[in-house]
Amino acid sequence: MTTLTAFTVRSLATKERWIKVLKYRWVLYRRNARTRRQLHELPPHLLRDVGIEPHQVRDEVRRSFWD
């Protein structure tokens, strides 16, 4: 039979916290990639409507997904 020590419980809590952080970051990275892709697909007249220049889109799309 395994007994849970304070160290084991603390260790499990730390692992759970890291899993939550990694999951949150993964969702954030995917959202960044998706929104940058959608921005890249917008036609020029819509970009002008929101005040974004083509070079700004190009710079944004080239950014790393974690950025």
Predicted model as a PDB file, atoms N, CA, C, CB and O in Angstrom, pLDDT in the B-factor column:
MODEL        1                                                                  
ATOM      1  N   MET A   1       0.831  -1.168   0.000  1.00 52.00           N  
ATOM      2  CA  MET A   1       0.000   0.000   0.000  1.00 52.00           C  
ATOM      3  C   MET A   1       0.889   1.249   0.000  1.00 52.00           C  
ATOM      4  CB  MET A   1      -0.953  -0.012   1.210  1.00 52.00           C  
ATOM      5  O   MET A   1       1.877   1.324   0.731  1.00 52.00           O  
ATOM      6  N   THR A   2       0.524   2.211  -0.820  1.00 61.00           N  
ATOM      7  CA  THR A   2       1.302   3.434  -0.932  1.00 61.00           C  
ATOM      8  C   THR A   2       0.687   4.516  -0.071  1.00 61.00           C  
ATOM      9  CB  THR A   2       1.391   3.894  -2.391  1.00 61.00           C  
ATOM     10  O   THR A   2      -0.521   4.750  -0.099  1.00 61.00           O  
ATOM     11  N   THR A   3       1.535   5.165   0.689  1.00 64.00           N  
ATOM     12  CA  THR A   3       1.048   6.284   1.485  1.00 64.00           C  
ATOM     13  C   THR A   3       1.488   7.573   0.820  1.00 64.00           C  
ATOM     14  CB  THR A   3       1.565   6.208   2.950  1.00 64.00           C  
ATOM     15  O   THR A   3       2.586   7.653   0.270  1.00 64.00           O  
ATOM     16  N   LEU A   4       0.641   8.566   0.869  1.00 60.00           N  
ATOM     17  CA  LEU A   4       0.955   9.858   0.286  1.00 60.00           C  
ATOM     18  C   LEU A   4       1.614  10.730   1.339  1.00 60.00           C  
ATOM     19  CB  LEU A   4      -0.310  10.536  -0.277  1.00 60.00           C  
ATOM     20  O   LEU A   4       1.020  11.048   2.369  1.00 60.00           O  
ATOM     21  N   THR A   5       2.811  11.098   1.070  1.00 67.00           N  
ATOM     22  CA  THR A   5       3.500  12.013   1.969  1.00 67.00           C  
ATOM     23  C   THR A   5       3.224  13.440   1.507  1.00 67.00           C  
ATOM     24  CB  THR A   5       5.035  11.721   2.009  1.00 67.00           C  
ATOM     25  O   THR A   5       2.677  13.659   0.426  1.00 67.00           O  
ATOM     26  N   ALA A   6       3.602  14.393   2.326  1.00 65.00           N  
ATOM     27  CA  ALA A   6       3.419  15.799   1.958  1.00 65.00           C  
ATOM     28  C   ALA A   6       4.196  16.118   0.687  1.00 65.00           C  
ATOM     29  CB  ALA A   6       3.868  16.728   3.108  1.00 65.00           C  
ATOM     30  O   ALA A   6       3.742  16.903  -0.145  1.00 65.00           O  
ATOM     31  N   PHE A   7       5.386  15.497   0.537  1.00 63.00           N  
ATOM     32  CA  PHE A   7       6.195  15.725  -0.663  1.00 63.00           C  
ATOM     33  C   PHE A   7       5.480  15.188  -1.899  1.00 63.00           C  
ATOM     34  CB  PHE A   7       7.581  15.063  -0.517  1.00 63.00           C  
ATOM     35  O   PHE A   7       5.462  15.850  -2.937  1.00 63.00           O  
ATOM     36  N   THR A   8       4.899  14.011  -1.801  1.00 66.00           N  
ATOM     37  CA  THR A   8       4.195  13.415  -2.931  1.00 66.00           C  
ATOM     38  C   THR A   8       2.993  14.256  -3.336  1.00 66.00           C  
ATOM     39  CB  THR A   8       3.751  11.997  -2.591  1.00 66.00           C  
ATOM     40  O   THR A   8       2.772  14.483  -4.525  1.00 66.00           O  
ATOM     41  N   VAL A   9       2.230  14.713  -2.385  1.00 64.00           N  
ATOM     42  CA  VAL A   9       1.060  15.549  -2.673  1.00 64.00           C  
ATOM     43  C   VAL A   9       1.503  16.855  -3.313  1.00 64.00           C  
ATOM     44  CB  VAL A   9       0.249  15.828  -1.384  1.00 64.00           C  
ATOM     45  O   VAL A   9       0.886  17.317  -4.273  1.00 64.00           O  
ATOM     46  N   ARG A  10       2.553  17.445  -2.795  1.00 71.00           N  
ATOM     47  CA  ARG A  10       3.067  18.696  -3.344  1.00 71.00           C  
ATOM     48  C   ARG A  10       3.585  18.462  -4.762  1.00 71.00           C  
ATOM     49  CB  ARG A  10       4.186  19.274  -2.442  1.00 71.00           C  
ATOM     50  O   ARG A  10       3.386  19.292  -5.649  1.00 71.00           O  
ATOM     51  N   SER A  11       4.246  17.333  -4.964  1.00 75.00           N  
ATOM     52  CA  SER A  11       4.770  16.990  -6.280  1.00 75.00           C  
ATOM     53  C   SER A  11       3.637  16.797  -7.288  1.00 75.00           C  
ATOM     54  CB  SER A  11       5.626  15.723  -6.196  1.00 75.00           C  
ATOM     55  O   SER A  11       3.735  17.244  -8.431  1.00 75.00           O  
ATOM     56  N   LEU A  12       2.568  16.132  -6.863  1.00 68.00           N  
ATOM     57  CA  LEU A  12       1.417  15.945  -7.752  1.00 68.00           C  
ATOM     58  C   LEU A  12       0.759  17.276  -8.087  1.00 68.00           C  
ATOM     59  CB  LEU A  12       0.393  15.003  -7.109  1.00 68.00           C  
ATOM     60  O   LEU A  12       0.355  17.504  -9.228  1.00 68.00           O  
ATOM     61  N   ALA A  13       0.652  18.150  -7.102  1.00 77.00           N  
ATOM     62  CA  ALA A  13       0.057  19.462  -7.338  1.00 77.00           C  
ATOM     63  C   ALA A  13       0.896  20.259  -8.324  1.00 77.00           C  
ATOM     64  CB  ALA A  13      -0.092  20.234  -6.022  1.00 77.00           C  
ATOM     65  O   ALA A  13       0.355  20.965  -9.174  1.00 77.00           O  
ATOM     66  N   THR A  14       2.214  20.150  -8.216  1.00 87.00           N  
ATOM     67  CA  THR A  14       3.104  20.852  -9.132  1.00 87.00           C  
ATOM     68  C   THR A  14       2.944  20.308 -10.546  1.00 87.00           C  
ATOM     69  CB  THR A  14       4.567  20.726  -8.670  1.00 87.00           C  
ATOM     70  O   THR A  14       2.901  21.080 -11.503  1.00 87.00           O  
ATOM     71  N   LYS A  15       2.857  19.005 -10.687  1.00 85.00           N  
ATOM     72  CA  LYS A  15       2.669  18.406 -12.012  1.00 85.00           C  
ATOM     73  C   LYS A  15       1.333  18.839 -12.613  1.00 85.00           C  
ATOM     74  CB  LYS A  15       2.742  16.865 -11.926  1.00 85.00           C  
ATOM     75  O   LYS A  15       1.258  19.162 -13.798  1.00 85.00           O  
ATOM     76  N   GLU A  16       0.297  18.844 -11.809  1.00 86.00           N  
ATOM     77  CA  GLU A  16      -1.022  19.263 -12.300  1.00 86.00           C  
ATOM     78  C   GLU A  16      -0.987  20.725 -12.740  1.00 86.00           C  
ATOM     79  CB  GLU A  16      -2.100  19.060 -11.209  1.00 86.00           C  
ATOM     80  O   GLU A  16      -1.578  21.092 -13.756  1.00 86.00           O  
ATOM     81  N   ARG A  17      -0.299  21.538 -11.979  1.00 88.00           N  
ATOM     82  CA  ARG A  17      -0.177  22.953 -12.322  1.00 88.00           C  
ATOM     83  C   ARG A  17       0.561  23.113 -13.646  1.00 88.00           C  
ATOM     84  CB  ARG A  17       0.552  23.723 -11.205  1.00 88.00           C  
ATOM     85  O   ARG A  17       0.150  23.905 -14.495  1.00 88.00           O  
ATOM     86  N   TRP A  18       1.654  22.362 -13.827  1.00 88.00           N  
ATOM     87  CA  TRP A  18       2.409  22.435 -15.077  1.00 88.00           C  
ATOM     88  C   TRP A  18       1.569  21.967 -16.254  1.00 88.00           C  
ATOM     89  CB  TRP A  18       3.683  21.600 -14.981  1.00 88.00           C  
ATOM     90  O   TRP A  18       1.633  22.545 -17.339  1.00 88.00           O  
ATOM     91  N   ILE A  19       0.792  20.936 -16.044  1.00 91.00           N  
ATOM     92  CA  ILE A  19      -0.081  20.452 -17.117  1.00 91.00           C  
ATOM     93  C   ILE A  19      -1.084  21.528 -17.507  1.00 91.00           C  
ATOM     94  CB  ILE A  19      -0.817  19.166 -16.685  1.00 91.00           C  
ATOM     95  O   ILE A  19      -1.339  21.732 -18.693  1.00 91.00           O  
ATOM     96  N   LYS A  20      -1.651  22.212 -16.531  1.00 90.00           N  
ATOM     97  CA  LYS A  20      -2.598  23.298 -16.822  1.00 90.00           C  
ATOM     98  C   LYS A  20      -1.915  24.437 -17.569  1.00 90.00           C  
ATOM     99  CB  LYS A  20      -3.225  23.827 -15.522  1.00 90.00           C  
ATOM    100  O   LYS A  20      -2.471  24.985 -18.521  1.00 90.00           O  
ATOM    101  N   VAL A  21      -0.717  24.787 -17.137  1.00 90.00           N  
ATOM    102  CA  VAL A  21       0.028  25.866 -17.797  1.00 90.00           C  
ATOM    103  C   VAL A  21       0.339  25.481 -19.238  1.00 90.00           C  
ATOM    104  CB  VAL A  21       1.337  26.182 -17.030  1.00 90.00           C  
ATOM    105  O   VAL A  21       0.156  26.288 -20.149  1.00 90.00           O  
ATOM    106  N   LEU A  22       0.805  24.266 -19.448  1.00 92.00           N  
ATOM    107  CA  LEU A  22       1.127  23.819 -20.806  1.00 92.00           C  
ATOM    108  C   LEU A  22      -0.111  23.780 -21.692  1.00 92.00           C  
ATOM    109  CB  LEU A  22       1.779  22.440 -20.769  1.00 92.00           C  
ATOM    110  O   LEU A  22      -0.057  24.160 -22.862  1.00 92.00           O  
ATOM    111  N   LYS A  23      -1.218  23.322 -21.136  1.00 95.00           N  
ATOM    112  CA  LYS A  23      -2.459  23.292 -21.903  1.00 95.00           C  
ATOM    113  C   LYS A  23      -2.891  24.707 -22.270  1.00 95.00           C  
ATOM    114  CB  LYS A  23      -3.569  22.581 -21.110  1.00 95.00           C  
ATOM    115  O   LYS A  23      -3.272  24.960 -23.412  1.00 95.00           O  
ATOM    116  N   TYR A  24      -2.835  25.625 -21.317  1.00 94.00           N  
ATOM    117  CA  TYR A  24      -3.205  27.017 -21.577  1.00 94.00           C  
ATOM    118  C   TYR A  24      -2.323  27.613 -22.671  1.00 94.00           C  
ATOM    119  CB  TYR A  24      -3.096  27.854 -20.290  1.00 94.00           C  
ATOM    120  O   TYR A  24      -2.818  28.282 -23.579  1.00 94.00           O  
ATOM    121  N   ARG A  25      -1.022  27.371 -22.583  1.00 93.00           N  
ATOM    122  CA  ARG A  25      -0.102  27.927 -23.589  1.00 93.00           C  
ATOM    123  C   ARG A  25      -0.359  27.312 -24.959  1.00 93.00           C  
ATOM    124  CB  ARG A  25       1.362  27.690 -23.174  1.00 93.00           C  
ATOM    125  O   ARG A  25      -0.313  28.016 -25.968  1.00 93.00           O  
ATOM    126  N   TRP A  26      -0.628  26.017 -25.008  1.00 94.00           N  
ATOM    127  CA  TRP A  26      -0.919  25.362 -26.282  1.00 94.00           C  
ATOM    128  C   TRP A  26      -2.158  25.993 -26.929  1.00 94.00           C  
ATOM    129  CB  TRP A  26      -1.130  23.840 -26.076  1.00 94.00           C  
ATOM    130  O   TRP A  26      -2.160  26.264 -28.130  1.00 94.00           O  
ATOM    131  N   VAL A  27      -3.198  26.224 -26.144  1.00 95.00           N  
ATOM    132  CA  VAL A  27      -4.417  26.856 -26.661  1.00 95.00           C  
ATOM    133  C   VAL A  27      -4.097  28.268 -27.150  1.00 95.00           C  
ATOM    134  CB  VAL A  27      -5.527  26.896 -25.568  1.00 95.00           C  
ATOM    135  O   VAL A  27      -4.580  28.684 -28.203  1.00 95.00           O  
ATOM    136  N   LEU A  28      -3.293  28.998 -26.397  1.00 93.00           N  
ATOM    137  CA  LEU A  28      -2.911  30.350 -26.782  1.00 93.00           C  
ATOM    138  C   LEU A  28      -2.105  30.344 -28.083  1.00 93.00           C  
ATOM    139  CB  LEU A  28      -2.103  31.011 -25.661  1.00 93.00           C  
ATOM    140  O   LEU A  28      -2.352  31.167 -28.964  1.00 93.00           O  
ATOM    141  N   TYR A  29      -1.146  29.424 -28.210  1.00 92.00           N  
ATOM    142  CA  TYR A  29      -0.332  29.339 -29.420  1.00 92.00           C  
ATOM    143  C   TYR A  29      -1.195  29.030 -30.637  1.00 92.00           C  
ATOM    144  CB  TYR A  29       0.755  28.274 -29.261  1.00 92.00           C  
ATOM    145  O   TYR A  29      -1.020  29.619 -31.703  1.00 92.00           O  
ATOM    146  N   ARG A  30      -2.123  28.101 -30.462  1.00 93.00           N  
ATOM    147  CA  ARG A  30      -3.002  27.748 -31.586  1.00 93.00           C  
ATOM    148  C   ARG A  30      -3.899  28.922 -31.975  1.00 93.00           C  
ATOM    149  CB  ARG A  30      -3.865  26.524 -31.229  1.00 93.00           C  
ATOM    150  O   ARG A  30      -4.146  29.155 -33.159  1.00 93.00           O  
ATOM    151  N   ARG A  31      -4.384  29.658 -30.979  1.00 94.00           N  
ATOM    152  CA  ARG A  31      -5.214  30.818 -31.273  1.00 94.00           C  
ATOM    153  C   ARG A  31      -4.410  31.879 -32.028  1.00 94.00           C  
ATOM    154  CB  ARG A  31      -5.791  31.408 -29.974  1.00 94.00           C  
ATOM    155  O   ARG A  31      -4.903  32.475 -32.986  1.00 94.00           O  
ATOM    156  N   ASN A  32      -3.158  32.111 -31.587  1.00 92.00           N  
ATOM    157  CA  ASN A  32      -2.302  33.075 -32.286  1.00 92.00           C  
ATOM    158  C   ASN A  32      -2.094  32.668 -33.738  1.00 92.00           C  
ATOM    159  CB  ASN A  32      -0.947  33.203 -31.578  1.00 92.00           C  
ATOM    160  O   ASN A  32      -2.215  33.494 -34.642  1.00 92.00           O  
ATOM    161  N   ALA A  33      -1.784  31.404 -33.959  1.00 91.00           N  
ATOM    162  CA  ALA A  33      -1.553  30.925 -35.326  1.00 91.00           C  
ATOM    163  C   ALA A  33      -2.825  31.070 -36.166  1.00 91.00           C  
ATOM    164  CB  ALA A  33      -1.085  29.449 -35.311  1.00 91.00           C  
ATOM    165  O   ALA A  33      -2.760  31.494 -37.320  1.00 91.00           O  
ATOM    166  N   ARG A  34      -3.959  30.726 -35.603  1.00 93.00           N  
ATOM    167  CA  ARG A  34      -5.224  30.801 -36.343  1.00 93.00           C  
ATOM    168  C   ARG A  34      -5.581  32.240 -36.697  1.00 93.00           C  
ATOM    169  CB  ARG A  34      -6.354  30.172 -35.528  1.00 93.00           C  
ATOM    170  O   ARG A  34      -5.954  32.522 -37.836  1.00 93.00           O  
ATOM    171  N   THR A  35      -5.471  33.156 -35.732  1.00 92.00           N  
ATOM    172  CA  THR A  35      -5.853  34.535 -36.004  1.00 92.00           C  
ATOM    173  C   THR A  35      -4.886  35.202 -36.985  1.00 92.00           C  
ATOM    174  CB  THR A  35      -5.910  35.330 -34.702  1.00 92.00           C  
ATOM    175  O   THR A  35      -5.302  36.035 -37.791  1.00 92.00           O  
ATOM    176  N   ARG A  36      -3.619  34.848 -36.925  1.00 93.00           N  
ATOM    177  CA  ARG A  36      -2.672  35.394 -37.901  1.00 93.00           C  
ATOM    178  C   ARG A  36      -2.963  34.866 -39.298  1.00 93.00           C  
ATOM    179  CB  ARG A  36      -1.233  35.054 -37.501  1.00 93.00           C  
ATOM    180  O   ARG A  36      -2.854  35.600 -40.280  1.00 93.00           O  
ATOM    181  N   ARG A  37      -3.328  33.608 -39.384  1.00 92.00           N  
ATOM    182  CA  ARG A  37      -3.697  33.029 -40.687  1.00 92.00           C  
ATOM    183  C   ARG A  37      -4.949  33.712 -41.229  1.00 92.00           C  
ATOM    184  CB  ARG A  37      -3.932  31.495 -40.566  1.00 92.00           C  
ATOM    185  O   ARG A  37      -5.023  34.022 -42.418  1.00 92.00           O  
ATOM    186  N   GLN A  38      -5.928  33.947 -40.366  1.00 94.00           N  
ATOM    187  CA  GLN A  38      -7.151  34.620 -40.798  1.00 94.00           C  
ATOM    188  C   GLN A  38      -6.870  36.056 -41.227  1.00 94.00           C  
ATOM    189  CB  GLN A  38      -8.191  34.603 -39.678  1.00 94.00           C  
ATOM    190  O   GLN A  38      -7.455  36.541 -42.195  1.00 94.00           O  
ATOM    191  N   LEU A  39      -5.987  36.729 -40.521  1.00 93.00           N  
ATOM    192  CA  LEU A  39      -5.606  38.084 -40.892  1.00 93.00           C  
ATOM    193  C   LEU A  39      -4.965  38.093 -42.276  1.00 93.00           C  
ATOM    194  CB  LEU A  39      -4.645  38.680 -39.849  1.00 93.00           C  
ATOM    195  O   LEU A  39      -5.242  38.972 -43.093  1.00 93.00           O  
ATOM    196  N   HIS A  40      -4.121  37.125 -42.526  1.00 93.00           N  
ATOM    197  CA  HIS A  40      -3.433  37.019 -43.813  1.00 93.00           C  
ATOM    198  C   HIS A  40      -4.417  36.782 -44.958  1.00 93.00           C  
ATOM    199  CB  HIS A  40      -2.403  35.891 -43.769  1.00 93.00           C  
ATOM    200  O   HIS A  40      -4.163  37.202 -46.087  1.00 93.00           O  
ATOM    201  N   GLU A  41      -5.518  36.123 -44.683  1.00 94.00           N  
ATOM    202  CA  GLU A  41      -6.500  35.790 -45.713  1.00 94.00           C  
ATOM    203  C   GLU A  41      -7.485  36.926 -46.006  1.00 94.00           C  
ATOM    204  CB  GLU A  41      -7.263  34.562 -45.298  1.00 94.00           C  
ATOM    205  O   GLU A  41      -8.253  36.837 -46.964  1.00 94.00           O  
ATOM    206  N   LEU A  42      -7.477  37.988 -45.198  1.00 94.00           N  
ATOM    207  CA  LEU A  42      -8.416  39.087 -45.425  1.00 94.00           C  
ATOM    208  C   LEU A  42      -8.074  39.835 -46.714  1.00 94.00           C  
ATOM    209  CB  LEU A  42      -8.408  40.059 -44.227  1.00 94.00           C  
ATOM    210  O   LEU A  42      -6.902  40.058 -47.018  1.00 94.00           O  
ATOM    211  N   PRO A  43      -9.093  40.216 -47.461  1.00 94.00           N  
ATOM    212  CA  PRO A  43      -8.842  41.002 -48.682  1.00 94.00           C  
ATOM    213  C   PRO A  43      -8.371  42.416 -48.325  1.00 94.00           C  
ATOM    214  CB  PRO A  43     -10.124  41.072 -49.559  1.00 94.00           C  
ATOM    215  O   PRO A  43      -8.669  42.921 -47.243  1.00 94.00           O  
ATOM    216  N   PRO A  44      -7.639  43.044 -49.236  1.00 91.00           N  
ATOM    217  CA  PRO A  44      -7.065  44.374 -48.960  1.00 91.00           C  
ATOM    218  C   PRO A  44      -8.093  45.428 -48.547  1.00 91.00           C  
ATOM    219  CB  PRO A  44      -6.333  44.863 -50.176  1.00 91.00           C  
ATOM    220  O   PRO A  44      -7.797  46.268 -47.697  1.00 91.00           O  
ATOM    221  N   HIS A  45      -9.285  45.402 -49.128  1.00 93.00           N  
ATOM    222  CA  HIS A  45     -10.262  46.439 -48.767  1.00 93.00           C  
ATOM    223  C   HIS A  45     -10.711  46.318 -47.306  1.00 93.00           C  
ATOM    224  CB  HIS A  45     -11.483  46.356 -49.692  1.00 93.00           C  
ATOM    225  O   HIS A  45     -11.003  47.329 -46.667  1.00 93.00           O  
ATOM    226  N   LEU A  46     -10.767  45.105 -46.778  1.00 94.00           N  
ATOM    227  CA  LEU A  46     -11.119  44.940 -45.361  1.00 94.00           C  
ATOM    228  C   LEU A  46      -9.968  45.375 -44.453  1.00 94.00           C  
ATOM    229  CB  LEU A  46     -11.495  43.474 -45.068  1.00 94.00           C  
ATOM    230  O   LEU A  46     -10.191  45.942 -43.383  1.00 94.00           O  
ATOM    231  N   LEU A  47      -8.755  45.109 -44.882  1.00 94.00           N  
ATOM    232  CA  LEU A  47      -7.599  45.570 -44.099  1.00 94.00           C  
ATOM    233  C   LEU A  47      -7.582  47.098 -44.026  1.00 94.00           C  
ATOM    234  CB  LEU A  47      -6.274  45.048 -44.719  1.00 94.00           C  
ATOM    235  O   LEU A  47      -7.311  47.672 -42.971  1.00 94.00           O  
ATOM    236  N   ARG A  48      -7.870  47.742 -45.138  1.00 93.00           N  
ATOM    237  CA  ARG A  48      -7.920  49.205 -45.144  1.00 93.00           C  
ATOM    238  C   ARG A  48      -9.021  49.716 -44.217  1.00 93.00           C  
ATOM    239  CB  ARG A  48      -8.146  49.729 -46.573  1.00 93.00           C  
ATOM    240  O   ARG A  48      -8.858  50.738 -43.551  1.00 93.00           O  
ATOM    241  N   ASP A  49     -10.146  48.993 -44.180  1.00 94.00           N  
ATOM    242  CA  ASP A  49     -11.255  49.402 -43.311  1.00 94.00           C  
ATOM    243  C   ASP A  49     -10.852  49.457 -41.834  1.00 94.00           C  
ATOM    244  CB  ASP A  49     -12.429  48.446 -43.485  1.00 94.00           C  
ATOM    245  O   ASP A  49     -11.315  50.317 -41.086  1.00 94.00           O  
ATOM    246  N   VAL A  50      -9.999  48.543 -41.434  1.00 91.00           N  
ATOM    247  CA  VAL A  50      -9.589  48.519 -40.018  1.00 91.00           C  
ATOM    248  C   VAL A  50      -8.259  49.221 -39.791  1.00 91.00           C  
ATOM    249  CB  VAL A  50      -9.491  47.083 -39.523  1.00 91.00           C  
ATOM    250  O   VAL A  50      -7.733  49.218 -38.678  1.00 91.00           O  
ATOM    251  N   GLY A  51      -7.713  49.828 -40.850  1.00 94.00           N  
ATOM    252  CA  GLY A  51      -6.504  50.632 -40.703  1.00 94.00           C  
ATOM    253  C   GLY A  51      -5.222  49.845 -40.613  1.00 94.00           C  
ATOM    254  O   GLY A  51      -4.277  50.275 -39.952  1.00 94.00           O  
ATOM    255  N   ILE A  52      -5.170  48.695 -41.266  1.00 93.00           N  
ATOM    256  CA  ILE A  52      -3.963  47.870 -41.247  1.00 93.00           C  
ATOM    257  C   ILE A  52      -3.332  47.903 -42.633  1.00 93.00           C  
ATOM    258  CB  ILE A  52      -4.286  46.400 -40.814  1.00 93.00           C  
ATOM    259  O   ILE A  52      -4.004  47.693 -43.643  1.00 93.00           O  
ATOM    260  N   GLU A  53      -2.042  48.169 -42.663  1.00 92.00           N  
ATOM    261  CA  GLU A  53      -1.293  48.214 -43.918  1.00 92.00           C  
ATOM    262  C   GLU A  53      -0.798  46.808 -44.268  1.00 92.00           C  
ATOM    263  CB  GLU A  53      -0.099  49.210 -43.815  1.00 92.00           C  
ATOM    264  O   GLU A  53      -0.587  45.988 -43.375  1.00 92.00           O  
ATOM    265  N   PRO A  54      -0.612  46.526 -45.560  1.00 89.00           N  
ATOM    266  CA  PRO A  54      -0.122  45.199 -45.971  1.00 89.00           C  
ATOM    267  C   PRO A  54       1.201  44.805 -45.317  1.00 89.00           C  
ATOM    268  CB  PRO A  54       0.041  45.160 -47.469  1.00 89.00           C  
ATOM    269  O   PRO A  54       1.401  43.635 -44.990  1.00 89.00           O  
ATOM    270  N   HIS A  55       2.105  45.766 -45.122  1.00 91.00           N  
ATOM    271  CA  HIS A  55       3.386  45.412 -44.492  1.00 91.00           C  
ATOM    272  C   HIS A  55       3.184  45.003 -43.030  1.00 91.00           C  
ATOM    273  CB  HIS A  55       4.374  46.598 -44.578  1.00 91.00           C  
ATOM    274  O   HIS A  55       3.946  44.190 -42.507  1.00 91.00           O  
ATOM    275  N   GLN A  56       2.166  45.560 -42.369  1.00 94.00           N  
ATOM    276  CA  GLN A  56       1.882  45.158 -40.988  1.00 94.00           C  
ATOM    277  C   GLN A  56       1.376  43.719 -40.941  1.00 94.00           C  
ATOM    278  CB  GLN A  56       0.848  46.106 -40.348  1.00 94.00           C  
ATOM    279  O   GLN A  56       1.731  42.960 -40.039  1.00 94.00           O  
ATOM    280  N   VAL A  57       0.553  43.350 -41.907  1.00 93.00           N  
ATOM    281  CA  VAL A  57       0.057  41.964 -41.979  1.00 93.00           C  
ATOM    282  C   VAL A  57       1.227  41.028 -42.221  1.00 93.00           C  
ATOM    283  CB  VAL A  57      -1.013  41.803 -43.105  1.00 93.00           C  
ATOM    284  O   VAL A  57       1.346  39.990 -41.571  1.00 93.00           O  
ATOM    285  N   ARG A  58       2.084  41.396 -43.150  1.00 92.00           N  
ATOM    286  CA  ARG A  58       3.243  40.560 -43.476  1.00 92.00           C  
ATOM    287  C   ARG A  58       4.119  40.358 -42.238  1.00 92.00           C  
ATOM    288  CB  ARG A  58       4.070  41.197 -44.621  1.00 92.00           C  
ATOM    289  O   ARG A  58       4.564  39.245 -41.961  1.00 92.00           O  
ATOM    290  N   ASP A  59       4.363  41.441 -41.497  1.00 93.00           N  
ATOM    291  CA  ASP A  59       5.183  41.337 -40.285  1.00 93.00           C  
ATOM    292  C   ASP A  59       4.512  40.457 -39.229  1.00 93.00           C  
ATOM    293  CB  ASP A  59       5.455  42.733 -39.705  1.00 93.00           C  
ATOM    294  O   ASP A  59       5.173  39.656 -38.569  1.00 93.00           O  
ATOM    295  N   GLU A  60       3.209  40.610 -39.077  1.00 91.00           N  
ATOM    296  CA  GLU A  60       2.477  39.824 -38.072  1.00 91.00           C  
ATOM    297  C   GLU A  60       2.469  38.345 -38.421  1.00 91.00           C  
ATOM    298  CB  GLU A  60       1.039  40.331 -37.940  1.00 91.00           C  
ATOM    299  O   GLU A  60       2.640  37.499 -37.544  1.00 91.00           O  
ATOM    300  N   VAL A  61       2.274  38.031 -39.682  1.00 90.00           N  
ATOM    301  CA  VAL A  61       2.218  36.626 -40.110  1.00 90.00           C  
ATOM    302  C   VAL A  61       3.582  35.948 -39.949  1.00 90.00           C  
ATOM    303  CB  VAL A  61       1.749  36.531 -41.580  1.00 90.00           C  
ATOM    304  O   VAL A  61       3.652  34.743 -39.708  1.00 90.00           O  
ATOM    305  N   ARG A  62       4.648  36.708 -40.080  1.00 91.00           N  
ATOM    306  CA  ARG A  62       5.998  36.136 -39.962  1.00 91.00           C  
ATOM    307  C   ARG A  62       6.414  35.872 -38.521  1.00 91.00           C  
ATOM    308  CB  ARG A  62       7.002  37.058 -40.606  1.00 91.00           C  
ATOM    309  O   ARG A  62       7.406  35.185 -38.279  1.00 91.00           O  
ATOM    310  N   ARG A  63       5.673  36.407 -37.571  1.00 90.00           N  
ATOM    311  CA  ARG A  63       6.031  36.193 -36.161  1.00 90.00           C  
ATOM    312  C   ARG A  63       5.884  34.726 -35.795  1.00 90.00           C  
ATOM    313  CB  ARG A  63       5.153  37.062 -35.235  1.00 90.00           C  
ATOM    314  O   ARG A  63       5.083  33.999 -36.382  1.00 90.00           O  
ATOM    315  N   SER A  64       6.661  34.311 -34.826  1.00 83.00           N  
ATOM    316  CA  SER A  64       6.584  32.938 -34.335  1.00 83.00           C  
ATOM    317  C   SER A  64       5.248  32.721 -33.633  1.00 83.00           C  
ATOM    318  CB  SER A  64       7.761  32.627 -33.376  1.00 83.00           C  
ATOM    319  O   SER A  64       4.650  33.665 -33.118  1.00 83.00           O  
ATOM    320  N   PHE A  65       4.791  31.495 -33.616  1.00 74.00           N  
ATOM    321  CA  PHE A  65       3.496  31.215 -33.007  1.00 74.00           C  
ATOM    322  C   PHE A  65       3.488  31.467 -31.514  1.00 74.00           C  
ATOM    323  CB  PHE A  65       3.098  29.796 -33.277  1.00 74.00           C  
ATOM    324  O   PHE A  65       2.422  31.701 -30.944  1.00 74.00           O  
ATOM    325  N   TRP A  66       4.632  31.429 -30.863  1.00 72.00           N  
ATOM    326  CA  TRP A  66       4.685  31.652 -29.422  1.00 72.00           C  
ATOM    327  C   TRP A  66       4.837  33.130 -29.075  1.00 72.00           C  
ATOM    328  CB  TRP A  66       5.830  30.862 -28.818  1.00 72.00           C  
ATOM    329  O   TRP A  66       4.792  33.510 -27.905  1.00 72.00           O  
ATOM    330  N   ASP A  67       5.013  33.945 -30.086  1.00 77.00           N  
ATOM    331  CA  ASP A  67       5.226  35.365 -29.892  1.00 77.00           C  
ATOM    332  C   ASP A  67       3.934  36.117 -29.703  1.00 77.00           C  
ATOM    333  CB  ASP A  67       5.973  35.935 -31.047  1.00 77.00           C  
ATOM    334  O   ASP A  67       3.948  37.335 -29.526  1.00 77.00           O  
TER     335      ASP A  67                                                      
ENDMDL                                                                          
END                                                                             
